[in-house]
Amino acid sequence: MYEVPRQDARPGCRDVWVITLAVFAIILPIVGVVIAILGALTATFVLFTIHPALALIPIVVVAAVIFAFARWERERFKPPGL
């Protein structure tokens, strides 16, 4: 026999928001990293056209960010007993 679905059994607006936030929480950091890499590459090329020594500025900034991230990760996931 056919039963009419209950009102509260259907997905609502809150479910859509939760799924949307979960997807954006995964995608936005990746998109941010890609945009940062493209910006660093663009800055490197633009500064290289001005003077070759200026191209080292974005390279040093990227190296410093990677170094800081590595130190942060090392402290965050320190093995037990150390």
Secondary structure, 3 states (H helix, E strand, C coil): CCCCCCHHHCCCHHHHHHHHHHHHHHHHHHHHHHHHHHHHHHHHHHHHHHCHHHHHHHHHHHHHHHHHHHHHHHHHCCCCCC
